[in-house]
Amino acid sequence: MSDESINKLKIIQESLDNFNNINKPNIICVSKTFPISKLDGLIKAGHCHFGENKVQEAQDKWSEILNTNNDLKIHMIGKLQSNKAKKAVKIFNFIHSLDNSRLADACKKSEDELNKKISYFIQINIGNENQKSGLPKKDVKTFLKYCLDERKLNIIGLMVIPPNDNNTEKYFAEVSNLNDQLGLKDLSMGMSSDYKLALKYRATYLRIGSAILGPRNFTKWIFLSYYLLKE
């Protein structure tokens, strides 16, 4: 891989230094659809957080390298079906899309079977959009209590993908305040186009793809999605 992605990552990291955050946020390089060969330079440069949105793609891409690199942290940032929970718990260190009790139950069962604990974000549908996953704001507190008390899951924060309606700052502020009210320490918020705004509202995990890796090959992604849906 050329140094282009490494340089882009360094520029983003340097821009974070201009914010007065007590702790530097973690940058998740959203690597979905990119082969491991395209990520090799970043890995060798010491970057450790990578994000995927398909379980099978993550298994195919990361299983081998994870056997020799214990520093890598792989994040599930897409919708997760409960029947794939065991595979997800096995390959991922973080799941950002926990949003229903059936999935929480499946993740807990998988953790017990694999003797492995991972970290979770509860996904919130802050705009109540029908096409998006996530819990309505009013249901988050009850679900968090269920996950913590009944399932003993390690819930570390909320995750949000705000509506694309030019009110991003309003949604970020709302989710950040809710995160604080719930006593959660981490917040998965902000992507390539709005990560600086997310920092203003105390995001601790930024999900950045195209700003590091460049545009995706969407034709290839359509075929890949079709293949993965058949798994």
C-alpha positions in Angstrom: 0.0 0.0 0.0 1.2 3.5 -0.7 1.9 6.0 2.0 -1.2 7.9 1.0 -3.6 6.4 3.5 -0.9 6.7 6.2 -0.5 10.3 5.4 -4.2 10.9 5.5 -4.5 9.2 8.9 -1.6 11.4 10.2 -3.4 14.6 9.0 -6.6 13.5 10.8 -4.6 12.7 14.0 -2.9 16.0 13.9 -6.2 17.8 13.5 -7.4 16.1 16.6 -4.6 17.8 18.5 -6.4 21.1 18.0 -9.3 20.0 20.3 -9.2 20.2 24.0 -10.4 16.7 24.7 -9.0 15.2 27.9 -8.5 11.9 26.1 -7.7 11.5 22.4 -10.5 9.7 20.5 -9.9 6.4 18.9 -10.0 6.4 15.1 -11.7 3.4 13.6 -10.6 3.0 10.0 -13.7 1.7 8.3 -12.2 -1.0 6.1 -15.3 -2.6 4.8 -14.9 -3.7 1.1 -11.2 -3.1 1.2 -8.9 -6.2 1.0 -6.3 -6.8 3.7 -3.6 -5.9 1.2 -4.9 -2.4 1.1 -4.7 -2.1 4.8 -1.2 -3.5 5.2 0.6 -0.2 5.4 -1.7 1.1 8.1 -1.3 -2.1 10.1 2.5 -2.0 9.8 2.4 1.7 10.8 0.8 0.7 14.1 -2.9 1.5 13.5 -5.0 -1.0 15.4 -8.7 -0.1 15.1 -10.6 -1.3 12.0 -14.3 -1.4 11.3 -16.4 -3.9 9.3 -20.1 -4.2 8.7 -20.4 -7.9 7.5 -19.5 -10.8 9.7 -18.4 -13.1 6.9 -16.2 -10.4 5.3 -14.5 -9.8 8.6 -13.9 -13.5 9.1 -12.4 -13.9 5.7 -10.3 -10.7 6.0 -9.0 -10.8 9.6 -9.0 -14.3 11.0 -5.5 -15.2 9.8 -3.8 -11.9 10.8 -5.4 -11.9 14.2 -3.5 -15.1 15.0 -0.3 -13.2 14.9 -1.2 -9.6 15.8 -2.8 -9.2 19.2 -2.9 -5.4 19.0 -5.6 -5.3 16.4 -9.1 -4.3 17.5 -11.9 -5.2 15.0 -15.2 -3.3 15.3 -18.6 -4.5 14.0 -20.3 -1.3 12.9 -23.1 -2.7 10.8 -26.4 -4.3 11.6 -26.0 -7.7 13.3 -28.5 -10.5 13.2 -28.8 -12.6 16.3 -28.1 -15.9 14.4 -24.6 -14.5 13.6 -23.8 -13.5 17.1 -21.5 -16.3 17.9 -19.3 -15.7 14.8 -19.4 -12.0 15.6 -18.3 -12.4 19.2 -15.5 -14.6 18.0 -14.0 -12.2 15.5 -14.9 -8.8 16.9 -13.6 -6.9 19.9 -16.4 -4.3 19.8 -20.0 -4.4 18.5 -21.5 -1.0 17.8 -25.0 -2.1 16.8 -26.6 -3.7 19.8 -30.3 -2.7 19.7 -32.6 -5.5 20.8 -32.9 -8.1 23.6 -32.8 -11.0 21.3 -29.4 -9.9 20.0 -28.3 -9.2 23.6 -29.3 -12.7 24.7 -27.4 -14.2 21.7 -24.3 -12.2 22.4 -24.3 -13.2 26.1 -24.8 -16.9 25.2 -21.9 -16.7 22.7 -19.6 -15.0 25.2 -20.3 -17.8 27.7 -19.7 -20.5 25.0 -16.5 -18.9 23.7 -15.3 -17.8 27.2 -14.7 -14.3 25.7 -15.9 -10.9 26.8 -16.2 -8.0 24.3 -17.4 -4.4 24.5 -20.7 -3.1 23.1 -22.3 0.2 22.1 -26.1 0.5 22.0 -27.2 1.9 18.7 -29.7 4.7 19.0 -32.0 5.8 16.2 -32.1 9.4 17.2 -34.2 10.5 14.2 -36.7 7.6 14.4 -35.9 6.7 10.8 -37.7 3.6 9.5 -34.8 2.6 7.3 -32.2 2.6 10.1 -31.5 0.2 12.9 -31.3 1.4 16.5 -33.4 2.0 19.5 -35.7 5.0 20.0 -34.3 7.4 22.6 -37.1 6.6 25.0 -36.2 2.9 25.1 -32.5 3.2 25.7 -32.5 3.4 29.5 -34.6 0.3 29.9 -32.5 -1.7 27.4 -29.3 -0.6 29.0 -30.5 -1.8 32.4 -31.5 -5.2 30.8 -28.0 -5.6 29.2 -26.2 -4.7 32.4 -28.3 -6.3 35.0 -29.8 -9.3 33.2 -27.1 -10.1 30.6 -24.0 -8.7 32.3 -22.7 -7.3 29.0 -19.9 -4.7 28.9 -21.9 -1.8 27.6 -19.4 1.1 27.2 -21.5 3.7 25.3 -24.0 4.8 22.6 -23.6 4.7 18.9 -25.4 7.0 16.4 -25.7 7.6 12.7 -27.6 10.9 12.5 -30.2 11.7 9.9 -28.9 13.4 6.8 -31.1 16.6 7.3 -28.5 19.3 8.1 -29.3 19.0 11.9 -26.2 16.9 12.7 -25.0 19.1 15.5 -28.4 19.0 17.2 -28.4 15.2 17.1 -24.8 14.9 18.3 -25.6 17.2 21.3 -28.7 15.2 22.1 -26.9 11.8 22.0 -23.9 13.1 23.9 -26.2 14.4 26.7 -28.0 11.1 26.9 -24.7 9.2 27.0 -23.7 11.4 30.0 -27.1 10.9 31.7 -26.7 7.2 31.5 -23.2 7.3 33.0 -21.5 5.8 29.9 -17.9 6.6 29.3 -17.5 6.1 25.5 -19.4 7.4 22.5 -19.2 6.1 18.9 -20.1 9.1 16.8 -18.7 10.9 13.8 -17.6 9.8 10.3 -15.4 11.2 7.6 -17.7 14.2 6.9 -18.5 15.2 10.5 -15.9 13.8 12.9 -14.7 17.3 13.9 -18.2 18.2 15.0 -18.5 14.9 16.8 -15.4 15.8 18.8 -17.1 18.9 20.0 -19.7 16.6 21.7 -17.1 14.3 23.3 -17.0 11.4 20.9 -14.4 8.8 21.9 -14.6 6.6 18.8 -14.7 8.0 15.3 -15.7 5.8 12.4 -13.7 7.2 9.4 -13.4 5.5 6.1 -13.2 7.5 2.9 -11.1 10.2 4.5 -8.4 7.6 5.1 -8.8 5.0 2.4 -10.5 7.0 -0.4 -13.6 6.1 -2.3 -14.9 2.5 -2.4 -15.6 0.5 -5.5 -19.4 0.4 -5.2 -19.8 -2.0 -8.2 -17.6 -4.5 -6.4 -19.5 -3.8 -3.2 -22.8 -4.7 -4.8 -21.5 -8.1 -5.9 -19.8 -8.6 -2.5 -23.0 -7.8 -0.6 -25.0 -10.2 -2.8 -22.4 -13.0 -2.0 -22.5 -12.3 1.7 -26.3 -12.2 1.8 -26.3 -15.8 0.5 -24.1 -17.0 3.4 
